[in-house]
Amino acid sequence: MPLTADRKKTLRTVGHNLKPVVTVAGKGLTEGVLEELERALEDHELIKVKLVVADRDLRREVIGELCEKSGAELVQEIGKIALIYRAAEKPSARLSNLLR
C-alpha cells in the first residue's frame, strides 16, 4: 500500500535528524549491503541510505532496485541521500525511529 502524502510528510519530519546507516558505494547492491539494509529496516523502520554514485540516473535506478528488493518505500530523495521506510513485523520501542 503506497504511503499517503500526510504519512510521507510525517516520516520526512522524523527522518530530518537521522544519519545514514547504510552506504551503497562503487560495488553497488552487494549481498552484504542488502543484509545490512534488511537488518536496519527491521530494527529502525525508517532509515537514510547514502548513495556514493555520481550519475543521477544510475542513482535513481539503484534506489528503485534497493526499494524493490527490500520491500521498502521511498519517502524522500535529496542529492545522494534516500529516506526509505518499511514497517517492521515486530517493532522494538528501543530501536525504532518511529516509536521513540
C-alpha positions as CSV (number, residue, x, y, z in Angstrom):
1,M,0.0,0.0,0.0
2,P,1.5,3.3,-1.1
3,L,2.2,6.0,1.5
4,T,-0.2,8.9,1.7
5,A,1.1,12.5,1.3
6,D,0.4,13.2,5.0
7,R,2.2,10.0,6.1
8,K,5.2,10.9,3.9
9,K,5.3,14.4,5.5
10,T,5.3,12.9,9.0
11,L,8.1,10.5,8.0
12,R,10.2,13.3,6.5
13,T,9.8,15.2,9.7
14,V,11.1,12.3,11.8
15,G,13.8,11.5,9.2
16,H,15.2,15.0,9.1
17,N,17.6,14.5,12.0
18,L,18.6,10.9,11.1
19,K,22.1,10.0,9.9
20,P,22.6,7.5,7.1
21,V,23.0,3.9,8.4
22,V,23.6,2.2,5.1
23,T,26.0,3.2,2.3
24,V,25.9,2.0,-1.2
25,A,29.2,2.6,-2.9
26,G,31.1,1.6,-6.1
27,K,30.3,-2.1,-5.9
28,G,26.5,-1.4,-5.9
29,L,24.0,-3.6,-4.1
30,T,26.1,-6.4,-2.9
31,E,24.8,-9.2,-0.7
32,G,26.4,-7.5,2.4
33,V,24.7,-4.2,1.6
34,L,21.3,-6.0,1.2
35,E,21.8,-7.9,4.5
36,E,22.6,-4.7,6.4
37,L,19.7,-2.9,4.8
38,E,17.4,-5.7,5.9
39,R,18.7,-5.5,9.5
40,A,18.4,-1.7,9.6
41,L,14.9,-1.7,8.3
42,E,13.8,-4.4,10.7
43,D,15.4,-2.5,13.6
44,H,14.6,1.1,12.7
45,E,11.8,1.0,10.2
46,L,12.8,4.5,8.8
47,I,16.4,4.9,7.6
48,K,18.6,7.0,5.5
49,V,20.8,5.4,2.8
50,K,23.8,7.2,1.4
51,L,24.5,6.5,-2.3
52,V,28.0,7.2,-3.5
53,V,27.0,7.1,-7.1
54,A,27.9,10.1,-9.3
55,D,25.4,9.6,-12.1
56,R,21.9,10.9,-11.2
57,D,20.0,8.4,-13.4
58,L,22.1,5.5,-12.1
59,R,21.4,6.6,-8.6
60,R,17.7,6.6,-9.2
61,E,17.9,3.1,-10.6
62,V,19.8,1.9,-7.6
63,I,17.3,3.4,-5.2
64,G,14.4,1.7,-7.2
65,E,16.2,-1.6,-7.1
66,L,17.0,-1.1,-3.4
67,C,13.3,-0.5,-2.5
68,E,12.1,-3.3,-4.7
69,K,14.5,-5.9,-3.2
70,S,13.8,-4.8,0.4
71,G,10.1,-4.2,0.1
72,A,10.6,-0.6,1.3
73,E,9.1,2.6,0.1
74,L,11.0,5.7,-0.9
75,V,9.9,8.6,1.3
76,Q,12.3,11.3,0.0
77,E,15.4,11.6,-2.1
78,I,17.7,14.6,-1.7
79,G,21.0,14.5,-3.6
80,K,22.8,11.4,-2.6
81,I,20.6,10.6,0.4
82,A,17.5,8.5,0.2
83,L,15.0,8.2,3.1
84,I,13.2,4.8,3.0
85,Y,10.5,3.2,5.1
86,R,9.3,-0.3,5.8
87,A,7.1,-1.2,8.7
88,A,8.7,-3.8,11.0
89,E,6.9,-7.0,11.8
90,K,7.7,-6.7,15.5
91,P,8.8,-3.1,16.1
92,S,11.1,-2.5,19.1
93,A,10.4,0.6,21.1
94,R,14.1,0.8,21.9
95,L,15.3,0.7,18.3
96,S,12.5,2.1,16.1
97,N,12.9,5.6,14.9
98,L,9.1,6.0,14.8
99,L,8.4,4.8,18.4
100,R,10.9,6.9,20.2
